[in-house]
Amino acid sequence: MHQFGFFFVPSQHYLVNNLNLIKMRIKVNNQEVVIFQGATVKDALLKSFSRDDVDKALINSVEAYDQWGHEIGLDSPLKPDQTITYQFKQ
């Protein structure tokens, strides 16, 4: 049994890696990012920046949006299969 007790993991929304850490899939600007459960928008953007070789110092000059086009804060929690987009402030 996992040291944190029993938990249910929906099959398509979460991934469990070999360390038994629960991860979830998020789309950032139409690119899939696999990130830990409980991550925020900022966490997903930083991982996306790292993949795309974008300077992480630019995180404070970003506006993030949910799949409906509403602006969301960088500290907003993410849910599995959520889609977010970002653009740099002008």
Buried (B, 14 or more C-beta within 10 A) or exposed (E): EEEEEEEEEEEEEBBEEEEEEBBBBBBBEEEEBEBBBEBBBBBBBBBBBEEEEBEEEEBEEBBBBBEEEEEBEBEBEBEBBBBBBBEEEE
